[in-house]
Amino acid sequence: MYAIVETGGQQFRVEEGGKVRVNLLPAKVGEEVRLEKVLLLGGNNLSIGKPYVEGASVQAEVLEHSLGEKVVIFKKWRRNDSRRTTGHRQQYTMLKIKSITA
């Protein structure tokens, strides 16, 4: 059985026992997180939500918080001898999927 869940404005396909890296969630390492925005339940019986499947949820455990690769932003204004360099590192949460309930 698998599910498609929405978190942080993105959609992820998850299976029981699998791991998924999502945008930072406000939970501590070792805590249980419940994802209730389930868009689709797959397997033997397919359930498609309108927009979400009623009564469906995904239980997950927070494994770690980490940072992504650094993205360098470089801006230059021509003929002004002006430039600016900044960077960004996205924060992520690693989840281990415990169970999918329909």
Secondary structure as UniProt FT lines:
FT   STRAND          2..7
FT   TURN            8..9
FT   STRAND          10..15
FT   TURN            16..17
FT   STRAND          19..23
FT   TURN            29..30
FT   STRAND          32..35
FT   STRAND          38..42
FT   STRAND          47..48
FT   TURN            54..55
FT   STRAND          57..77
FT   TURN            78..81
FT   STRAND          82..101
//
